[in-house]
Amino acid sequence: MKRVSYGGESFITSDDVAAALLDFAASAAMSSVGEVVTLPSVLADGRVDSVSLVIGPSSELMTTPIETVHAEPDTREAVAALRARASELGASNAHAHGSAIVGTHLDSSDPATGDIELY
């Protein structure tokens, strides 16, 4: 599982939710969009609860792996919703700002010849 730190607080959630949240936050930032998201969180005693966050262009999130005796909750629905919304924002962002430039190195003099996406 992962600890997600945001706004001076933190919560524990599944690896998949943490990854999808980071993807969504990056898409929201690129699209200058702010939204409230409600996600499953795991309490210290293993019970599943929820946490709500406002994610927008200036959101600063950090995830760190944690060791726990508790099983990861079923978060497939939350992950699917975050990924779908990130995809929608990414598609609208690509439309507004053009397509990705591809290069092998961030400092490459010819970024169109490699495989790293630069936006």
Contact map, one row per residue, 1 for C-alpha under 8 A:
11100000000111100000000000000000000000000000000000000000000000001111000100000000000000000000000000000000000000000000000
11110000000111100100000000000000000000000000000000000000000000111100000000000000000000000000000000000000000000000000000
11111000011110000000000000000000000000000000000000000000000000111100000000000000000000000000000000000000000000000000000
01111100011110000100000000000000000000000000000000000000000011110000000000000000000000000000000000000000000000000000000
00111111111000000000000000000000000000000000000000000000000011100000000000000000000000000000000000000000000000000000000
00011111110000000000000000000000000000000000000000000000001111000000000000000000000000000000000000000000000000000000000
00001111100000000000000000000000000000000000000000000000000100000000000000000000000000000000000000000000000000000000000
00001111110000000000000000000000000000000000000000000000000000000000000000000000000000000000000000000000000000000000000
00001111111000000000000000000000000000000000000000000000000000000000000000000000000000000000000000000000000000000000000
00111101111100000000000000000000000000000000000000000000000000000000000000000000000000000000000000000000000000000000000
00111000111110000000000000000000000000001110000000100000000000000000000000000000000000000000000000000000000000000000000
11110000011111000000000000000000000000001110000000000000000000000000000000000000000000000000000000000000000000000000000
11110000001111101100000000000000000000011100000000000000000000000000000100000000000000000000000000000000000000000000000
11000000000111111100000000000000000000001000000000000000000000000000000110100000000000000000000000000000000000000000000
11000000000011111110000000000000000000000000000000000000000000000000000000000000000000000000000000000000000000000000000
00000000000001111111000000000000000000000000000000000000000000000000000000100010000000000000000000000000000000000000000
00000000000011111111100000000000000000100000000000000000000000000000000000100110000000000000000000000000000000000000000
01010000000011111111110000000000000000000000000000000000000000100000000000000000000000000000000000000000000000000000000
00000000000000111111111000000000000000000000000000000000000000000000000000000000000000000000000000000000000000000000000
00000000000000011111111100000000000000000000000000000000000000000000000000000010011000000000000000000000000000000000000
00000000000000001111111110000000000000000000000000000000000000000000000000000000010000000000000000000000000000000000000
00000000000000000111111111000000000000000000000000000000000010000000000000000000000000000000000000000000000000000000000
00000000000000000011111111100000000000000000000000000000000000000000000000000000001001000000000000000000000000000000000
00000000000000000001111111110000000000000000000000000000000000000000000000000000011011000000000000000000000000000000000
00000000000000000000111111111000000000000000000000000011101000000000000000000000000001000000000000000000000000000000000
00000000000000000000011111111100000000000000000000000000000000000000000000000000000000000000000000000000000000000000000
00000000000000000000001111111110000000000000000000000000000000000000000000000000000001101100100000000000000000000000000
00000000000000000000000111111111110000000000000000000011100000000000000000000000000001001000000000000000000000000000000
00000000000000000000000011111111100000000000000000000001111000000000000000000000000000000000000000000000000000000000000
00000000000000000000000001111111100000000000000000000000100000000000000000000000000000000100100000000000000000000000000
00000000000000000000000000111111100000000000000000000000100000000000000000000000000000001101100000000000000000000000000
00000000000000000000000000011111110000000000000000000001100000000000000000000000000000000000000000000000000000000000000
00000000000000000000000000011111111000000000000000000001100000000000000000000000000000000000000000000000000000000000000
00000000000000000000000000010001111100000000000000000111100000000000000000000000000000000000000000000000000000000000000
00000000000000000000000000000000111110000000000000000111000000000000000000000000000000000000000000000000000000000000000
00000000000000000000000000000000011111000000000000011110000000000000000000000000000000000000000000000000000000000000000
00000000000000000000000000000000001111100000000000011110000000000000000000000000000000000000000000000000000000000000000
00000000000000000000000000000000000111110000000001111000000000000000000000000000000000000000000000000000000000000000000
00000000000000001000000000000000000011111000000001110000000000000000000000000100000000000000000000000000000000000000000
00000000000010000000000000000000000001111100000111100000000000000000000000100100000000000000000000000000000000000000000
00000000001111000000000000000000000000111110000111100000000000000000000000000000000000000000000000000000000000000000000
00000000001110000000000000000000000000011111111111000000000000000000000010000000000000000000000000000000000000000000000
00000000001100000000000000000000000000001111111110000000000000000000000000000000000000000000000000000000000000000000000
00000000000000000000000000000000000000000111111000000000000000000000000000000000000000000000000000000000000000000000000
00000000000000000000000000000000000000000111111000000000000000000000000000000000000000000000000000000000000000000000000
00000000000000000000000000000000000000000111111100000000000000000000011000000000000000000000000000000000000000000000000
00000000000000000000000000000000000000000111111110000000000000000000000000000000000000000000000000000000000000000000000
00000000000000000000000000000000000000011110011111000000000000000000000010000000000000000000000000000000000000000000000
00000000000000000000000000000000000000011110001111100000000000000000000000000000000000000000000000000000000000000000000
00000000000000000000000000000000000001111100000111110000000000000000000000000000000000000000000000000000000000000000000
00000000001000000000000000000000000001111000000011111000000000000000000000000000000000000000000000000000000000000000000
00000000000000000000000000000000000111100000000001111100000000000000000000000000000000000000000000000000000000000000000
00000000000000000000000000000000000111000000000000111110000000000000000000000000000000000000000000000000000000000000000
00000000000000000000000000000000011110000000000000011111000000000000000000000000000000000000000000000000000000000000000
00000000000000000000000010010000011110000000000000001111111000000000000000000000000000000000000000000000000000000000000
00000000000000000000000010011001111000000000000000000111111000000000000000000000000000000000000000000000000000000000000
00000000000000000000000010011111110000000000000000000011111000000000000000000000000000000000000000000000000000000000000
00000000000000000000000000001000000000000000000000000011111100000000000000000000000000000000000000000000000000000000000
00000100000000000000000010001000000000000000000000000011111110000000000000000000000000000000000000000000000000000000000
00000110000000000000000000000000000000000000000000000000011111000000000000000000000000000000000000000000000000000000000
00011100000000000000010000000000000000000000000000000000001111100000000000000000000000000000000000000000000000000000000
00011100000000000000000000000000000000000000000000000000000111110000000000000000000000000000000000000000000000000000000
01111000000000000100000000000000000000000000000000000000000011111000000000000000000000000000000000000000000000000000000
01110000000000000000000000000000000000000000000000000000000001111100000000000000000000000000000000000000000000000000000
11100000000000000000000000000000000000000000000000000000000000111110000000000000000000000000000000000000000000000000000
11100000000000000000000000000000000000000000000000000000000000011111000000000000000000000000000000000000000000000000000
10000000000000000000000000000000000000000000000000000000000000001111100000000000000000000000000000000000000000000000000
10000000000000000000000000000000000000000000000000000000000000000111111000000000000000000000000000000000000000000000000
00000000000000000000000000000000000000000000000000000000000000000011111000000000000000000000000000000000000000000000000
00000000000000000000000000000000000000000000010000000000000000000001111100000000000000000000000000000000000000000000000
00000000000000000000000000000000000000000000010000000000000000000001111110000000000000000000000000000000000000000000000
10000000000011000000000000000000000000000000000000000000000000000000011111000000000000000000000000000000000000000000000
00000000000001000000000000000000000000000100000100000000000000000000001111100000000000000000000000000000000000000000000
00000000000000000000000000000000000000000000000000000000000000000000000111111000000000000000000000000000000000000000000
00000000000001011000000000000000000000010000000000000000000000000000000011111110000000000000000000000000000000000000000
00000000000000000000000000000000000000000000000000000000000000000000000001111111000000000000000000000000000000000000000
00000000000000000000000000000000000000000000000000000000000000000000000001111111100000000000000000000000000000000000000
00000000000000001000000000000000000000110000000000000000000000000000000000111111110000000000000000000000000000000000000
00000000000000011001000000000000000000000000000000000000000000000000000000111111111000000000000000000000000000000000000
00000000000000000000000000000000000000000000000000000000000000000000000000011111111100000000000000000000000000000000000
00000000000000000000000000000000000000000000000000000000000000000000000000001111111110000000000000000000000000000000000
00000000000000000001100100000000000000000000000000000000000000000000000000000111111111000000000000000000000000000000000
00000000000000000001001100000000000000000000000000000000000000000000000000000011111111100000000000000000000000000000000
00000000000000000000000000000000000000000000000000000000000000000000000000000001111111110000000000000000000000000000000
00000000000000000000000100000000000000000000000000000000000000000000000000000000111111111000000000000000000000000000000
00000000000000000000001110110000000000000000000000000000000000000000000000000000011111111100000000000000000000000000000
00000000000000000000000000100000000000000000000000000000000000000000000000000000001111111110000000000000000000000000000
00000000000000000000000000000000000000000000000000000000000000000000000000000000000111111111000000000000000000000000000
00000000000000000000000000110010000000000000000000000000000000000000000000000000000011111111100000000000000000000000000
00000000000000000000000000100110000000000000000000000000000000000000000000000000000001111111110000000000000000000000000
00000000000000000000000000000000000000000000000000000000000000000000000000000000000000111111111000000000000000000000000
00000000000000000000000000000010000000000000000000000000000000000000000000000000000000011111111100000000000000000000000
00000000000000000000000000100110000000000000000000000000000000000000000000000000000000001111111111000000000000000000000
00000000000000000000000000000000000000000000000000000000000000000000000000000000000000000111111111110000000000000000000
00000000000000000000000000000000000000000000000000000000000000000000000000000000000000000011111111100000000000000000000
00000000000000000000000000000000000000000000000000000000000000000000000000000000000000000001111111000000000000000000000
00000000000000000000000000000000000000000000000000000000000000000000000000000000000000000000111111100000000000000000000
00000000000000000000000000000000000000000000000000000000000000000000000000000000000000000000111111110000000000000000000
00000000000000000000000000000000000000000000000000000000000000000000000000000000000000000000011011111000000000000000001
00000000000000000000000000000000000000000000000000000000000000000000000000000000000000000000010001111100000000000000111
00000000000000000000000000000000000000000000000000000000000000000000000000000000000000000000000000111110000000110000111
00000000000000000000000000000000000000000000000000000000000000000000000000000000000000000000000000011111000000111111110
00000000000000000000000000000000000000000000000000000000000000000000000000000000000000000000000000001111110101111111110
00000000000000000000000000000000000000000000000000000000000000000000000000000000000000000000000000000111110100101111000
00000000000000000000000000000000000000000000000000000000000000000000000000000000000000000000000000000011111100100101000
00000000000000000000000000000000000000000000000000000000000000000000000000000000000000000000000000000011111100100001010
00000000000000000000000000000000000000000000000000000000000000000000000000000000000000000000000000000000111110000000000
00000000000000000000000000000000000000000000000000000000000000000000000000000000000000000000000000000011111111100000000
00000000000000000000000000000000000000000000000000000000000000000000000000000000000000000000000000000000001111100000000
00000000000000000000000000000000000000000000000000000000000000000000000000000000000000000000000000000010000111111000000
00000000000000000000000000000000000000000000000000000000000000000000000000000000000000000000000000001111110111111100000
00000000000000000000000000000000000000000000000000000000000000000000000000000000000000000000000000001110000001111100000
00000000000000000000000000000000000000000000000000000000000000000000000000000000000000000000000000000111000001111110000
00000000000000000000000000000000000000000000000000000000000000000000000000000000000000000000000000000111100000111111000
00000000000000000000000000000000000000000000000000000000000000000000000000000000000000000000000000000111000000001111100
00000000000000000000000000000000000000000000000000000000000000000000000000000000000000000000000000000111110000000111110
00000000000000000000000000000000000000000000000000000000000000000000000000000000000000000000000000011110000000000011111
00000000000000000000000000000000000000000000000000000000000000000000000000000000000000000000000000011110010000000001111
00000000000000000000000000000000000000000000000000000000000000000000000000000000000000000000000000111000000000000000111
